[in-house]
Amino acid sequence: MKFISSTRCRLPRVFSLVLLGFGTVFGTLRAQNQPPQDQVHPGQSPQERPLYQDASQPVDKRVEDLLGRMTVEEKISQVHADSKFTTPAIPRLGVPVRWLTDGPQGVREDVGPYNWRSAGHTDDFATYMPSLCALASTWNLDLATAYGNVLGRESRKRGKDIILGPIADIVRTPLCGRVYEYFGEDPFLNARMTVNYIQGVQTNDVAACVKHFAGNNQENGRGIINMDMDERTLREIYLPPFEAAVKEAGVWTVMGAYTKFRGEHCAYSDYLINKILKGEWGFPGLVMSDWSGTYSTREAVLGGLDLEMGTLITGTERERPYEDYYLARQFLEGIRSGEYPVSLLDDKVRRSLRVMFATHVFDTRKPGSLNTPANQATAQRIAEESMVLLKNEGATLPLDASQIKSLAVIGENAVRHHATGLFGAGVKTMHEITPLEGIVQRVGTNMNITYSVGYSQRGGSSMIERAVTAAKQADVAIVIAGLNHSRYLDDEGWDRTNLSLPYGQDELIQQVVKANPRTIVVLIAGPAIEMDPWLAQVPAVLQAWYPGMEGGHALARVLFGDVNPSGKLTCTYPKQLMDSPAHALDTYPGTNGTLFYKEGLLVGYRWFDAKNIEPEFPFGFGLSYTTFEYSNLKLVAGQDTNGPVVTAECDIANTGQRAGAEVAELYIHQDNPSLPRPLKELKGFTKVFLKPGEKEMVSIPLDRRAFAFYDPARKGWVAEAGDFKIQIGASSRDIRLQDTFHLSQTTVEK
Ligand code: BGC
């Protein structure tokens, strides 16, 4: 059975704004883009100033003081939206309108307050960053911090209080329409990226929102699907990035997923939200629903939802008037009738206020910056470091501009823009350098460049013929192929239907490489693509992701060797769809509204290792224009509590002719565990930049948790005494060094 996709309304909403009958104060919506003014009460002396306005007081005291001054109606006004992306002001108390914004790869353009159409503003441009799949492929945590910083600075300058990113969901199937917005298939790498991204955002007095908690792993049927998995899988694969977001990054807001988990809607699943997130992890911030992801007052109130956003009238695409939101009038009536204790409402508002105080909404805030050269340079740097060289036979790349007289650039993606037109991930950008523009600007007038579309979403005849002619006449052909953000490709709300390139691109690439054996394929796409139809013939393939507004420049610099590629894959690329676990076990997209994650822990490379399946390209793989040698592994024992249990040290040397960067990946393997474990689990990595001939010692610390598995019987993380193989390699299938570490004591951490 196939599910209908997306609960999201693209249609203009028929809506009449009715002021709440029960007295909620709707503040006038602040002019879009204007940062909120610091709230001061005119004429008040410092002595009369209420405690909550005193920045020197501890946050919890300020929260309690303000909460104590709010009427029940004012409190209710803070737990549901009053426009697409706001909650209302309480002018009497100086509480400003709170602005939320998408999204993970740049501050979204403003939409109309009550519909999804562009607000038509002229000052809502933002830096369009490479997609999150690109960021993760850098394996560079400093860049994740820098990325978050750009988003934080730009949100602030645009007057936003909460930015709806990052996405910490795991890539379970390569078909998922939002793979490009995800950090990949591995929980450890995902968690590291998530933490640094959030820290970068939140240093700017803006709250990050980690989403979609937990298990939005496909778009197909996301609004109705009920997913389930065994407890270990939940704890070891799908929760760690969220857990790290809460415990390490101190994220201030969490968005519940559209999906259901064990029969409860994720945004108010008692188990996920009350027991795990707020209970076990002690999350002090606020939980919001995804847009229209709330379906009942009682369950939402009791299940831990703190803020309801974007609710639609069930069965239609029309949005409810805001006073009809589940956490609006019905909640108030329930409070008044005694159905719900006020303490439940207070808890929700307290969380909301905590976020406001933590982000200094009532105090002096950081000013932010928007569309600056520095922010754009960060976008370019990340794009450059993210590109993954998948194949490079006969040193086809880098191209030597002084030796090439003519170049055929082929493909719609050479000229196509990808920033706008998305759901939550679209960005209105000042410019977007396309691959063709980047290449032309890089080589100047020294080379004869012909462009030929070759394939197009709109179709058309003789495109291939013309591309073949261009390729034949050129020294080198570059096909800029891949996907785009159309429905059933890299798009929210729908999954892909297969792994193939669309629009006849396989045929195009086959013909072009036949005409010119010096053909390079560049892939603009988020997820794995099936390459079998042409991979053996094409000498060089570069995965460029969606590289953001400076992407064309970044790409040209990689192609012509100004930058040595150092990205590595964050997902396994299967040779065919049926090789990947969810499909091999026929557990996608679910049956009769339910989906059990049968593969359990064996997600991504864990499955390919366990079943001994040869992937097209393994997790962690990526070539360079230089070569690296690994040597001298040492395991240095550390203390046993509150620090590394052991640190793995080894030397990495650049043995080639060019400067470059290498990502060293550390996997552990437990010998004879008491519960079955994957053969390999990523538990550390580091990226090192080396000049030709240079050698550096790298160290990767491992704490207790790195050795632990989750034991459902003991409800805790068990690091078992015994032998562990510590493997360091250039990919999950290219282990260069290995040694055994003996953990002497078993511990259980709750
Ligand atoms: C998406 C969220 C996004 C929200 C607001 C939803 O459809 O799933 O990721 O933040 O819309 O645009």
Residues whose N, C-alpha, C, O or C-beta is under 5 A from the ligand:
A	BS01	BGC	R8 D102 L164 D290 W291 G424
